[in-house]
C-alpha cells in the first residue's frame, strides 16, 4: 500500500469538493498534495482508526496528542489554510457533508476502513479528561476542571509564560518583550480600577499572583487573591514572600462563591470568567456586585466568542473540552455586559484587545518550542503537544476574529449616580504623574 497519501488526498477532496490546501505524507512514505504547501504527516494508520471511531475534531485531536498526526512546515499557515477550509465554510454550506446516509460519506468510510488496518481503535491518550459526572459547574466539578488545566506543574508554565507568569492576554506596543507587555496589561488594569494605597482589591482567579503582586508593590493595595489551584497558590505565596509583600497580599485556595469578607474597593477578574459557565454567569455577576462597596469598580478581562444564530446550538470544541479547559464555555461580549447590568453594575467601558492575544499566544508557542524537550519531560510529550496545538490554533482564531477578548470596566454606582470616573475615561491609558 505505497499510495496511501494519494488515496487520502483524493478522499478528502471528494468529500470537500475543493483541492486540499495542504500536502499529506503517509506512514508508507508516500506523499501527495500541492508543492510548497505545509504537510500533514500521518505517522501511523492508528490515526485513521481513531478518526473512524470518533469522526471529526475529537478523532483528529486524539491522533495529534498521541503523536500519530503531525505537521511539517509552518503550523500557523497549516491551521490558517484549514481554517479557510473548515471554519469559514460554515454549517449552512450546501456542499458540506451532513447526513450519514450521504453516499459520499459511506464510500469514504469504506475507503478509510481499508486504509486504517485492524480494528479496534487504540484507547484515548492519557492526557484526555475521562468521563465526568454530576451537574456542570458545581464547586467540586469546577475544582477538578481547574486542577486538570493548572496543576500540571509550575515549572512547565514558567517555560511557556516566561518570567511574568501571567496567563492572559498581554497589552502590546509596536515593539517590546512579552514581559513588558504583560506588565503593561497589569498596570492598565490597576489604572482602570483607580487603585490607591490601602484599598482592598479582590483578585478572582489570581493565578500565580502576578496581578496581586503588581497591585500591592506599585499601588500599595491590600490584595486578596483566590484560586482553586493548589499549585498556583503555593507558587504565588512564595513569590509574595520573596517580594516582601506578605503584609499586603493574601492568597487563598477558595472558590469565589465562598468569599464572604467584603466589601472590597475593587475587583479584578482576569481570564477567570471563561470557567464560570453560562448557566452560572448571572450568579457570578451577582456575587461580585455584592462583594463591592458602593462606588467600587470591577475589571472583567474575558475571552468572548462570536454569537451564534441559534445560541442553543452552541457547543464547546471537543479538543478544548477533553484536553484543555474541561467544562469551559465562552459567551458573546453582549451576554457578559447584560449579566453585569442585570446584577446592578453600570458598564462604563469595553476595550477590545483581540489582536493583542494573537501576539501573546505566538510568544507562548515560541517559548514552548524553544524548550520542547524540557516541557515534554516536565509533563508528557502528549501534554506538550496539546499545548502547542491549543495555543497556535487559538492564535489563528483571534487573528481571524473567531474569538475575541475584552476588558469590561463596570461600577457599582451608588444611588446618587456619582460613578467616580473621569469625564474622559480613556485618560487612564497614560499614567500621569508616575
C-alpha positions as CSV (number, residue, x, y, z in Angstrom):
1,X,0.0,0.0,0.0
2,X,2.5,2.6,-1.2
3,X,-0.1,5.1,-2.3
4,X,-1.8,5.9,1.0
5,X,-1.2,9.6,0.7
6,X,-2.8,9.9,-2.8
7,X,-5.8,7.9,-1.6
8,X,-6.2,10.0,1.4
9,X,-5.9,13.2,-0.6
10,X,-8.4,12.0,-3.2
11,X,-10.8,11.0,-0.5
12,X,-10.6,14.4,1.3
13,X,-11.0,16.3,-2.0
14,X,-14.0,14.2,-3.0
15,X,-15.7,15.0,0.3
16,X,-14.8,18.7,0.4
17,X,-15.4,19.4,-3.2
18,X,-12.2,21.5,-3.5
19,X,-8.5,20.9,-3.7
20,X,-6.8,20.0,-0.4
21,X,-4.7,23.1,0.6
22,X,-2.1,21.1,2.4
23,X,0.0,18.1,1.4
24,X,-0.1,14.6,3.0
25,X,2.7,12.3,3.9
26,X,1.5,8.8,4.9
27,X,3.1,6.1,7.1
28,X,4.1,4.2,4.0
29,X,6.4,7.0,2.8
30,X,4.0,8.2,0.0
31,X,3.4,11.9,-0.5
32,X,0.7,13.9,-2.3
33,X,-0.6,17.4,-2.4
34,X,0.4,20.9,-3.7
35,X,4.1,21.6,-3.9
36,X,5.4,24.1,-1.4
37,X,2.4,23.7,0.9
38,X,2.6,22.6,4.6
39,X,2.4,18.8,5.0
40,X,0.1,16.8,7.3
41,X,2.2,13.8,8.4
42,X,0.1,10.7,9.2
43,X,2.7,8.7,11.1
44,X,0.6,5.6,11.7
45,X,-2.6,4.0,10.5
46,X,-3.9,4.2,14.0
47,X,-4.8,7.8,13.3
48,X,-7.4,6.7,10.8
49,X,-8.9,4.2,13.2
50,X,-9.3,7.0,15.7
51,X,-11.0,9.1,13.1
52,X,-13.3,6.3,12.1
53,X,-14.2,5.7,15.8
54,X,-14.7,9.4,16.5
55,X,-15.1,11.3,13.3
56,X,-14.2,14.9,13.3
57,X,-12.3,17.0,15.8
58,X,-12.1,14.5,18.6
59,X,-10.6,11.8,16.4
60,X,-8.1,14.2,15.0
61,X,-7.2,15.5,18.4
62,X,-6.5,12.1,19.8
63,X,-4.2,11.3,16.8
64,X,-2.4,14.6,17.3
65,X,-1.9,14.1,21.1
66,X,-0.7,10.5,20.6
67,X,1.9,11.7,18.0
68,X,0.3,9.8,15.1
69,X,-0.5,13.1,13.3
70,X,1.9,15.9,12.9
71,X,2.6,19.0,10.7
72,X,5.8,19.6,8.7
73,X,6.2,23.3,7.9
74,X,4.6,26.3,9.4
75,X,2.0,25.3,11.9
76,X,0.2,28.7,11.7
77,X,0.0,28.5,8.0
78,X,-1.4,25.0,8.2
79,X,-4.1,26.0,10.6
80,X,-4.8,29.1,8.6
81,X,-5.3,27.1,5.5
82,X,-7.5,24.6,7.3
83,X,-9.4,27.5,8.9
84,X,-10.4,28.8,5.5
85,X,-11.4,25.3,4.5
86,X,-13.4,24.3,7.6
87,X,-14.3,27.3,9.8
88,X,-15.3,29.6,7.1
89,X,-17.3,27.1,5.0
90,X,-20.0,27.3,7.7
91,X,-22.6,24.9,8.9
92,X,-25.0,26.1,6.2
93,X,-22.6,25.3,3.3
94,X,-24.8,23.4,0.8
95,X,-21.7,21.5,-0.3
96,X,-20.9,20.2,3.2
97,X,-21.4,16.6,4.1
98,X,-24.3,16.3,6.7
99,X,-26.4,13.2,6.8
100,X,-24.9,9.8,7.5
101,X,-26.9,8.4,4.5
102,X,-24.9,10.6,2.1
103,X,-23.3,8.2,-0.4
104,X,-20.0,10.1,-0.4
105,X,-19.7,9.6,3.4
106,X,-20.5,5.9,3.1
107,X,-17.9,5.5,0.4
108,X,-15.4,7.5,2.4
109,X,-15.9,5.3,5.4
110,X,-15.3,2.1,3.3
111,X,-12.0,3.6,2.0
112,X,-10.9,4.6,5.5
113,X,-11.7,1.1,6.8
114,X,-9.4,-0.4,4.2
115,X,-6.6,2.0,4.9
116,X,-7.0,2.0,8.7
117,X,-6.0,-1.5,9.3
118,X,-7.0,-3.9,12.1
119,X,-9.8,-3.0,14.5
120,X,-10.3,-1.8,17.3
121,X,-9.1,1.7,17.7
122,X,-6.5,2.4,20.4
123,X,-7.6,3.9,23.8
124,X,-7.6,7.7,24.1
125,X,-4.3,9.3,25.1
126,X,-3.7,9.5,28.9
127,X,-4.0,13.3,28.7
128,X,-7.7,13.2,27.9
129,X,-10.2,14.0,30.6
130,X,-12.2,10.9,31.4
131,X,-15.9,10.7,31.9
132,X,-17.2,13.5,34.2
133,X,-20.2,13.1,36.4
134,X,-22.6,15.4,38.2
135,X,-24.1,18.8,37.2
136,X,-21.9,21.3,35.4
137,X,-20.1,24.0,37.5
138,X,-20.7,22.7,41.0
139,X,-17.8,23.6,43.3
140,X,-16.5,20.1,43.3
141,X,-16.6,19.7,39.5
142,X,-15.1,23.2,38.9
143,X,-12.2,22.4,41.2
144,X,-11.5,19.2,39.3
145,X,-11.6,21.1,36.0
146,X,-9.3,23.8,37.2
147,X,-6.9,21.2,38.6
148,X,-6.7,19.4,35.2
149,X,-5.7,22.6,33.5
150,X,-3.5,24.4,36.0
151,X,-2.0,21.6,38.2
152,X,0.3,20.3,35.5
153,X,3.5,21.8,37.1
154,X,4.6,25.3,37.8
155,X,7.9,24.7,36.1
156,X,6.1,23.8,32.8
157,X,4.1,27.0,33.0
158,X,7.3,29.0,33.7
159,X,8.7,27.7,30.4
160,X,5.7,28.7,28.4
161,X,4.7,32.0,30.1
162,X,8.2,33.3,30.9
163,X,9.2,35.3,34.0
164,X,6.0,37.3,34.2
165,X,3.9,34.1,34.9
166,X,0.8,35.9,33.6
167,X,-1.6,33.5,31.8
168,X,-3.8,36.0,30.0
169,X,-3.6,38.4,27.0
170,X,-0.7,40.9,27.2
171,X,-1.0,44.6,26.2
172,X,1.4,45.3,23.3
173,X,3.1,48.3,21.8
174,X,4.8,48.1,18.4
175,X,7.8,46.5,20.0
176,X,8.8,45.3,23.4
177,X,9.1,42.0,25.2
178,X,6.5,39.6,26.4
179,X,7.3,40.6,30.0
180,X,7.0,44.3,29.2
181,X,3.6,43.7,27.5
182,X,2.3,41.7,30.5
183,X,3.5,44.4,33.0
184,X,1.7,47.0,30.8
185,X,-1.5,44.9,31.0
186,X,-1.4,44.6,34.7
187,X,-0.7,48.3,35.1
188,X,-3.6,49.2,32.7
189,X,-5.9,47.2,34.9
190,X,-4.7,48.9,38.1
191,X,-5.3,52.3,36.4
192,X,-8.7,51.4,35.2
193,X,-9.6,50.4,38.8
194,X,-8.0,53.6,40.1
195,X,-6.3,51.7,42.9
196,X,-4.9,53.7,45.8
197,X,-2.7,52.8,48.7
198,X,-4.6,50.9,51.4
199,X,-7.6,50.0,49.2
200,X,-8.8,46.4,49.2
201,X,-8.6,44.5,45.9
202,X,-10.1,41.1,45.3
203,X,-8.3,39.2,42.5
204,X,-10.6,36.4,41.4
205,X,-8.7,33.6,39.8
206,X,-5.4,35.1,40.9
207,X,-3.2,32.6,39.0
208,X,0.4,32.7,40.1
209,X,0.0,36.0,41.9
210,X,1.3,38.5,39.3
211,X,-1.7,40.9,39.4
212,X,-1.7,40.8,43.2
213,X,2.0,41.5,43.4
214,X,1.8,44.3,40.9
215,X,-1.2,46.0,42.7
216,X,0.5,45.7,46.1
217,X,4.0,46.7,45.0
218,X,3.2,49.5,42.6
219,X,0.0,50.9,44.2
220,X,0.1,49.9,47.8
221,X,-3.2,48.0,47.6
222,X,-4.2,45.3,50.1
223,X,-5.0,42.3,48.0
224,X,-6.8,39.0,48.5
225,X,-6.3,36.6,45.6
226,X,-8.4,33.4,45.3
227,X,-7.7,30.4,43.1
228,X,-8.8,26.7,43.1
229,X,-5.3,25.5,42.1
230,X,-3.2,24.4,45.0
231,X,0.0,24.5,42.8
232,X,-0.8,28.1,41.8
233,X,-1.4,29.2,45.4
234,X,1.9,27.6,46.6
235,X,3.8,29.4,43.8
236,X,2.1,32.7,44.4
237,X,2.8,32.6,48.1
238,X,6.5,32.0,47.6
239,X,6.7,34.9,45.1
240,X,4.9,37.2,47.5
241,X,7.2,36.3,50.4
242,X,10.3,36.8,48.2
243,X,8.9,40.3,47.3
244,X,8.4,41.1,50.9
245,X,4.7,41.7,50.4
246,X,3.1,39.2,52.9
247,X,1.7,42.1,54.9
248,X,-0.3,43.3,51.8
249,X,-1.2,40.1,49.9
250,X,-3.1,37.0,51.0
251,X,-3.6,34.1,48.6
252,X,-6.4,31.6,49.3
253,X,-7.4,28.3,47.8
254,X,-11.0,29.3,47.7
255,X,-14.0,29.3,45.4
256,X,-15.0,32.9,44.6
257,X,-18.6,31.9,45.7
258,X,-17.2,31.3,49.2
259,X,-15.7,34.8,49.6
260,X,-17.7,36.5,52.4
261,X,-15.4,39.2,53.7
262,X,-16.5,42.1,51.5
263,X,-16.9,44.9,50.8
264,X,-13.9,45.4,48.5
265,X,-12.9,48.7,46.9
266,X,-12.1,46.9,43.6
267,X,-12.3,43.5,42.0
268,X,-10.2,42.2,39.1
269,X,-11.2,39.0,37.3
270,X,-8.6,38.3,34.6
271,X,-9.2,35.2,32.4
272,X,-11.3,33.5,35.0
273,X,-14.9,34.1,33.8
274,X,-14.4,31.6,31.0
275,X,-14.5,28.9,33.6
276,X,-17.8,30.0,35.2
277,X,-20.2,28.6,32.6
278,X,-23.2,30.2,31.0
279,X,-25.7,28.7,33.4
280,X,-23.9,30.3,36.4
281,X,-22.8,33.6,34.8
282,X,-25.6,35.6,36.4
283,X,-24.7,34.2,39.8
284,X,-21.1,35.2,39.1
285,X,-22.1,38.8,38.3
286,X,-24.4,39.0,41.3
287,X,-21.7,37.7,43.7
288,X,-19.1,40.2,42.5
289,X,-21.6,43.0,42.8
290,X,-22.4,42.0,46.4
291,X,-18.6,42.0,47.2
292,X,-18.0,45.5,46.1
293,X,-18.7,48.7,48.1
294,X,-20.9,51.4,46.5
295,X,-18.6,53.2,44.0
296,X,-16.3,50.2,43.7
297,X,-15.1,49.1,40.3
298,X,-14.9,45.7,38.6
299,X,-12.5,45.0,35.8
300,X,-13.6,41.8,34.0
301,X,-11.0,40.6,31.4
302,X,-12.6,37.8,29.4
303,X,-12.4,35.9,26.1
304,X,-15.5,36.1,24.1
305,X,-16.9,34.3,21.1
306,X,-19.0,35.4,18.1
307,X,-22.7,35.0,18.7
308,X,-24.5,32.0,17.1
309,X,-27.7,32.4,15.1
310,X,-29.1,29.8,17.4
311,X,-27.4,30.2,20.8
312,X,-29.0,26.9,22.0
313,X,-26.8,25.1,19.4
314,X,-23.5,26.4,20.9
315,X,-21.1,23.6,21.9
316,X,-17.6,23.7,23.2
317,X,-15.0,22.3,20.8
318,X,-14.3,18.6,21.7
319,X,-10.5,19.2,21.7
320,X,-10.8,22.1,24.1
321,X,-13.2,20.3,26.4
322,X,-11.4,17.0,26.5
323,X,-7.8,18.2,26.6
324,X,-7.5,21.9,27.6
325,X,-10.4,23.5,29.5
326,X,-12.9,20.9,30.8
327,X,-16.3,22.5,31.1
328,X,-15.1,25.9,29.9
329,X,-17.5,28.0,28.0
330,X,-17.3,31.2,26.1
331,X,-20.0,33.8,25.8
332,X,-20.6,36.7,23.4
333,X,-19.5,40.0,24.9
334,X,-23.1,41.3,24.9
335,X,-24.1,38.4,27.1
336,X,-21.4,39.3,29.6
337,X,-22.3,43.0,29.7
338,X,-26.0,42.1,30.0
339,X,-25.3,39.9,33.0
340,X,-23.3,42.6,34.7
341,X,-26.0,45.2,34.1
342,X,-28.7,42.8,35.4
343,X,-26.6,42.4,38.6
344,X,-26.8,46.2,39.1
345,X,-23.4,47.3,37.6
346,X,-23.1,50.3,35.4
347,X,-20.9,49.2,32.4
348,X,-18.6,52.2,31.7
349,X,-16.1,50.9,29.2
350,X,-15.4,48.0,26.9
351,X,-12.0,47.7,25.3
352,X,-11.5,45.0,22.7
353,X,-7.9,43.8,22.5
354,X,-8.3,40.8,20.3
355,X,-5.1,41.4,18.2
356,X,-3.1,41.5,21.4
357,X,-3.9,37.9,22.2
358,X,-2.7,36.6,18.9
359,X,0.6,38.3,19.6
360,X,0.7,36.9,23.1
361,X,-0.1,33.3,22.0
362,X,2.6,33.4,19.4
363,X,5.2,34.3,22.0
364,X,4.0,31.5,24.3
365,X,4.2,29.0,21.4
366,X,7.8,30.2,20.7
367,X,8.7,29.7,24.3
368,X,7.3,26.2,24.3
369,X,9.0,25.2,21.0
370,X,12.4,26.6,22.3
371,X,12.1,24.5,25.4
372,X,10.4,21.5,23.9
373,X,12.4,18.6,25.4
374,X,12.2,20.1,28.9
375,X,8.5,20.8,28.6
376,X,7.8,17.2,27.5
377,X,10.0,15.9,30.4
378,X,8.2,18.1,33.0
379,X,4.7,16.9,31.8
380,X,4.5,14.4,29.0
381,X,5.1,14.6,25.2
382,X,1.3,14.4,24.8
383,X,0.7,17.3,27.1
384,X,3.3,19.4,25.3
385,X,1.6,18.6,22.0
386,X,-1.8,19.6,23.5
387,X,-0.5,23.0,24.4
388,X,1.3,23.6,21.1
389,X,-1.8,22.9,19.1
390,X,-4.2,24.7,21.5
391,X,-2.1,27.9,21.6
392,X,-1.3,28.0,17.9
393,X,-5.0,27.3,16.9
394,X,-6.1,29.9,19.4
395,X,-3.8,32.5,17.9
396,X,-5.3,31.9,14.5
397,X,-8.8,32.1,16.0
398,X,-8.1,35.5,17.5
399,X,-6.4,36.8,14.3
400,X,-9.4,35.6,12.2
401,X,-12.0,37.2,14.6
402,X,-13.5,33.8,15.5
403,X,-12.9,34.8,19.2
404,X,-12.0,38.0,20.9
405,X,-11.0,39.3,24.3
406,X,-12.4,42.3,26.1
407,X,-11.7,44.4,29.2
408,X,-15.0,45.5,30.7
409,X,-15.0,48.2,33.4
410,X,-18.1,48.2,35.5
411,X,-19.0,50.3,38.5
412,X,-21.3,49.6,41.5
413,X,-22.6,53.1,41.0
414,X,-24.2,54.4,44.2
415,X,-27.8,55.8,44.4
416,X,-26.6,59.4,44.0
417,X,-25.3,58.5,40.5
418,X,-21.7,59.6,41.1
419,X,-19.6,57.0,39.4
420,X,-16.2,58.4,40.4
421,X,-14.9,58.1,36.8
422,X,-13.2,60.9,35.0
423,X,-15.1,62.7,32.2
424,X,-12.7,61.3,29.7
425,X,-12.3,57.7,30.8
426,X,-9.5,56.8,28.4
427,X,-7.2,59.1,30.3
428,X,-6.1,56.0,32.2
429,X,-4.1,55.0,29.2
430,X,-1.5,57.5,30.3
431,X,-0.2,57.0,33.8
432,X,0.2,60.7,34.6
433,X,2.5,61.8,37.3
434,X,4.2,58.5,37.8
